[in-house]
């Protein structure tokens, strides 16, 4: 039986229902003996005993004080048993994971799954405009040429999760195009049967951080000319620095306490899926995102997605044709889009079941794993 290893040194239980765990789990259907590889940090991996049965874990022995020595020791002993190794991102440790594995198993397939944010993309395409200080520029040159070297001599296949990043990298250098492919992050939600949509706007994320621009959503909702009976629900941990803002917001707008609800961090995936399912609108006014998995989850349940042009947003709207892109930090723009849906819902509304089928055809992890398996088979046949 072929073996597939997914390595992330400090993996948490929640990562198992993301690409780190879902890809090796789904690849079992294609004949792989799949493993998660990490340090033993007394983390409880509950998903391994429930939803991801069959997926196993192989710990890296931390007998040395040096992480690099621990990695070297692991790959020296284990590489011959690994047919395919999936490495995430390109950082200090992943560079050595790649090198150690290929040094001890030249025939093994190395798959780099790149979470290519703006910084990483600029490194690959040699765009220095992102980097300001001398130290950043020095690091830029180092990272750029390390990536070229690894891609040419060690990496067998690599992927990015959005088309805009894929196109940018391929346009820059055809050497990447030979090994690079597009592989989105999938959706992993609990199915909700017989759900009914209500007049509800939902957002999910780390509330109050600069990235999420939660204050833009609050101000836009406040400025609606005709809210009718609509409710705004905000899910996620609240940044401590944002608590005073919330208090001031409600002090200045006491009438909004009945229709703006902070629900905290909802870890129960069934409850979170129910919130997606009952909401008519999902809103993400982020200033930046690398992917934004929540957009796919919301679209799966037929939410009208309103988002800044970040991560997978524009690609998702091309698939569903159900949502709107908004400008960053533009309160009036977001208010207008929200009001337009509220006022013209009957003209805009689409059947959630049709949208669910459409999104599943692109973002189901079984579909994603099938594509990855095809790429692995191509590497093996070269």
C-alpha positions in Angstrom: 0.0 0.0 0.0 1.2 3.5 -0.8 1.9 5.8 2.1 1.0 9.5 2.3 2.4 11.7 5.1 1.2 15.3 6.0 3.7 17.1 8.1 3.0 20.1 10.4 5.1 20.2 13.5 2.7 21.9 15.8 -0.6 20.7 14.4 -3.7 21.2 16.5 -6.9 19.2 16.5 -8.8 21.9 14.6 -6.2 21.6 11.7 -7.4 18.0 11.1 -10.6 19.3 9.5 -8.6 21.6 7.3 -6.3 20.6 4.4 -3.6 19.3 6.8 -5.9 16.4 7.8 -8.7 16.3 5.2 -6.4 15.7 2.2 -4.6 12.6 3.7 -8.0 11.4 5.0 -9.7 11.6 1.6 -6.6 10.1 -0.1 -7.3 6.8 1.8 -10.1 6.3 -0.8 -7.4 6.1 -3.5 -5.4 3.4 -1.8 -3.1 5.4 0.5 -2.1 4.6 4.0 -2.3 8.1 5.4 -0.5 9.7 8.4 -0.3 13.0 10.2 3.3 13.8 11.3 4.0 16.2 14.2 5.5 16.6 17.6 3.8 14.9 20.6 2.6 18.0 22.5 -0.2 16.3 24.5 -2.7 17.6 22.1 -6.0 15.7 22.0 -6.7 14.7 18.4 -10.4 13.9 18.9 -11.2 14.1 15.2 -9.0 11.0 14.6 -11.4 8.9 16.6 -14.6 10.4 15.2 -14.8 11.9 11.7 -11.4 10.9 10.4 -11.2 7.2 11.3 -8.4 5.4 9.6 -6.1 8.5 9.5 -3.1 7.7 11.7 -0.5 9.8 13.5 3.3 9.4 13.5 5.1 11.4 16.1 8.5 13.0 15.7 10.8 12.1 18.6 11.9 15.3 20.4 14.9 13.8 22.1 17.2 16.6 20.9 16.9 20.2 21.9 17.3 21.2 18.3 14.3 20.9 16.0 16.5 20.4 13.0 18.2 17.4 14.6 14.8 16.0 15.5 13.7 16.4 11.9 17.0 14.9 10.5 16.6 11.9 12.8 13.0 11.4 11.8 13.6 11.5 8.1 16.8 9.4 8.3 14.7 6.6 9.9 11.3 7.1 8.2 11.8 8.5 4.7 12.1 5.1 3.1 8.6 4.3 4.3 7.1 7.5 2.8 5.9 7.5 -0.8 4.4 11.0 -0.7 5.2 13.8 1.7 3.0 16.9 1.9 4.7 20.0 3.3 2.9 23.2 4.1 4.1 26.7 3.3 7.7 27.7 2.8 9.4 28.6 6.0 12.6 27.8 7.9 11.4 24.3 9.0 9.6 23.3 5.9 12.8 24.0 3.9 14.6 21.4 5.9 11.7 19.0 5.8 11.9 19.1 2.0 15.7 18.7 1.9 15.9 15.9 4.5 13.1 13.9 2.9 14.5 14.1 -0.6 18.1 13.4 0.6 17.0 10.1 2.2 14.3 9.2 -0.4 15.1 10.4 -3.9 12.2 8.5 -5.4 9.7 9.9 -2.9 7.2 12.5 -4.1 7.5 15.9 -2.4 4.3 17.9 -2.5 4.5 21.5 -1.3 1.1 23.0 -0.5 1.6 26.7 -0.6 -0.7 29.1 1.4 0.5 31.9 -0.8 -0.4 35.2 0.7 0.9 38.5 -0.7 4.3 38.3 0.9 4.9 34.7 -0.4 3.7 35.5 -3.9 5.9 38.6 -4.1 8.9 36.4 -3.0 8.2 33.9 -5.7 7.7 36.5 -8.4 10.6 38.7 -7.3 8.4 41.7 -6.6 10.4 43.9 -4.2 7.7 46.6 -3.8 6.3 44.8 -0.8 9.6 44.9 1.1 10.8 48.2 2.6 13.8 47.8 5.0 17.2 46.5 4.1 16.7 43.5 6.3 13.4 42.7 4.5 15.1 43.0 1.1 18.0 40.8 2.2 15.5 38.2 3.4 13.6 38.6 0.1 16.6 37.7 -2.0 17.4 34.7 0.2 13.9 33.4 0.2 13.4 34.0 -3.6 16.5 32.0 -4.6 15.9 29.3 -2.0 12.5 28.7 -3.5 13.9 28.5 -7.1 16.5 26.0 -6.0 14.0 23.8 -4.1 11.5 23.9 -6.9 14.1 22.9 -9.4 15.8 20.2 -7.5 13.6 18.9 -4.7 9.9 19.7 -5.2 8.0 17.3 -7.4 4.6 19.1 -7.3 3.3 22.2 -5.6 0.0 24.0 -5.4 -1.6 27.3 -4.5 -5.2 27.8 -3.4 -6.4 30.8 -5.5 -6.4 31.4 -9.2 -5.1 34.9 -9.0 -2.0 33.7 -7.2 -1.6 30.8 -9.7 -1.8 33.1 -12.7 0.6 35.6 -11.2 3.2 32.9 -10.5 2.8 31.2 -13.9 3.0 34.5 -15.8 6.3 35.2 -14.0 8.2 32.1 -14.8 7.2 29.0 -16.8 9.5 26.8 -14.7 6.9 26.9 -12.0 4.0 26.1 -14.3 5.4 22.6 -15.0 5.0 21.6 -11.4 2.4 24.0 -10.1 -1.4 23.5 -10.0 -4.4 25.1 -8.5 -5.9 23.3 -5.4 -8.5 25.2 -3.4 -9.1 24.7 0.3 -12.2 22.6 0.7 -15.2 22.9 2.9 -15.9 20.8 6.0 -19.2 21.5 7.5 -22.1 19.5 9.1 -25.0 19.0 6.8 -28.2 20.7 8.1 -31.5 19.2 6.9 -34.7 21.1 6.4 -33.2 24.5 7.3 -35.1 27.7 6.8 -33.4 31.0 5.9 -34.2 34.0 8.1 -33.4 37.7 7.9 -29.9 37.3 9.3 -26.5 38.6 8.4 -23.6 36.5 9.6 -19.8 37.1 9.9 -17.3 34.6 11.3 -13.7 35.3 12.3 -11.4 36.9 14.9 -13.6 39.9 15.7 -12.1 43.3 16.2 -8.7 42.7 14.6 -7.3 45.1 12.0 -7.5 42.3 9.5 -11.3 41.6 9.9 -12.4 45.2 9.9 -15.4 44.3 12.2 -16.0 48.0 12.9 -16.8 48.6 9.2 -19.5 46.0 9.3 -21.0 47.4 12.5 -21.1 51.0 11.1 -22.5 49.8 7.8 -25.3 47.9 9.6 -26.0 50.9 11.8 -26.3 53.1 8.7 -28.9 51.0 7.0 -31.9 53.2 6.1 -34.4 50.5 6.5 -33.3 47.5 8.6 -36.7 46.0 8.9 -36.4 42.9 11.1 -32.9 42.0 10.1 -30.4 40.8 12.6 -26.6 40.9 12.6 -24.8 37.9 14.2 -21.0 38.0 14.8 -19.2 34.7 15.6 -15.7 34.4 16.8 -13.3 35.4 19.6 -13.2 39.1 20.3 -9.9 40.9 20.4 -9.5 42.5 23.9 -8.7 45.9 22.3 -12.1 45.8 20.6 -14.2 45.4 23.7 -14.2 49.1 24.5 -15.3 49.8 20.9 -18.3 47.5 21.3 -19.3 49.1 24.6 -19.1 52.5 23.1 -21.0 51.3 20.0 -23.9 50.1 22.1 -23.9 53.1 24.4 -24.2 55.4 21.3 -26.8 53.0 19.6 -28.8 51.3 22.4 -31.5 50.4 20.0 -29.1 48.0 18.2 -28.7 45.8 21.2 -31.7 43.8 20.2 -30.5 43.1 16.6 -26.7 43.0 16.9 -25.5 39.8 18.6 -22.0 38.8 19.5 -22.1 35.0 19.9 -18.5 34.3 20.9 -16.3 31.5 19.6 -18.7 28.8 18.3 -16.6 25.6 18.4 -19.5 23.2 17.9 -19.4 22.6 14.1 -23.0 21.6 14.0 -24.1 24.8 15.6 -21.9 26.9 13.3 -23.3 25.0 10.3 -26.8 25.8 11.5 -25.9 29.5 11.7 -24.6 29.4 8.1 -27.7 27.6 7.0 -30.2 30.0 8.5 -28.5 33.2 7.4 -29.4 34.9 4.2 -26.2 37.0 4.0 -22.6 36.3 4.9 -20.4 39.3 5.2 -16.6 39.5 5.3 -15.2 43.1 5.1 -11.6 42.0 5.7 -8.7 44.2 4.8 -6.7 41.1 3.7 -6.9 37.3 3.7 -4.8 34.5 2.3 -7.8 32.3 1.4 -10.8 32.8 3.8 -12.3 29.3 4.1 -15.4 30.8 5.7 -16.5 32.2 2.3 -16.8 28.7 0.9 -18.6 27.4 3.9 -21.1 30.2 3.7 -21.6 29.8 0.0 -22.2 26.0 0.5 -25.2 26.8 2.6 -26.6 29.3 0.0 -25.7 32.6 1.7 -25.4 35.7 -0.3 -21.7 36.4 0.1 -20.6 40.0 0.5 -16.9 40.4 0.7 -13.9 42.5 -0.1 -11.8 41.2 -3.0 -9.7 39.0 -0.8 -8.7 35.3 -0.9 -11.1 33.1 -2.8 -13.9 35.7 -2.9 -13.9 36.7 -6.6 -13.4 33.1 -7.7 -16.3 31.9 -5.5 -18.6 34.5 -6.9 -17.7 33.4 -10.4 -18.9 29.9 -9.4 -22.1 30.9 -7.7 -22.9 34.3 -9.3 -24.5 35.0 -5.9 -22.9 37.8 -4.0 -21.1 41.1 -4.3 -17.6 42.5 -3.9 -17.1 45.6 -1.8 -14.4 48.1 -1.4 -12.0 48.0 1.6 -12.9 50.4 4.4 -15.9 51.8 2.5 -18.8 51.9 5.0 -21.3 53.5 2.6 -20.5 50.9 -0.1 -21.2 48.0 2.2 -24.4 49.7 3.5 -25.6 50.2 0.0 -25.0 46.5 -0.9 -26.8 45.3 2.3 -29.7 47.6 1.7 -30.0 46.5 -1.9 -30.4 42.9 -0.9 -32.8 43.7 1.9 -35.0 45.8 -0.4 -34.8 43.4 -3.5 -34.4 40.0 -1.9 -37.2 38.5 -4.0 -35.4 39.4 -7.2 -31.9 38.3 -6.0 -32.6 35.2 -3.9 -31.4 31.8 -5.2 -32.3 28.3 -4.1 -29.7 27.2 -1.4 -29.9 23.6 -2.5 -28.8 24.5 -6.1 -25.9 26.6 -4.7 -24.9 23.8 -2.3 -24.5 21.4 -5.3 -22.6 23.9 -7.3 -20.1 24.7 -4.5 -19.7 21.0 -3.6 -18.7 20.2 -7.2 -15.6 22.5 -6.7 -14.8 22.5 -3.0 -15.6 19.0 -1.7 -12.5 17.5 -0.3 -13.1 14.3 -2.2 -12.9 16.3 -5.5 -9.8 18.0 -4.3 -8.1 14.8 -3.2 -9.0 13.1 -6.5 -7.2 15.9 -8.4 -4.1 15.6 -6.1 -4.1 11.9 -6.7 -4.0 12.5 -10.4 -1.0 14.8 -10.0 0.8 12.2 -7.9 0.2 9.5 -10.5 1.5 11.8 -13.2 4.7 12.3 -11.2 5.1 8.6 -10.7 4.7 7.9 -14.4 7.3 10.5 -15.5 
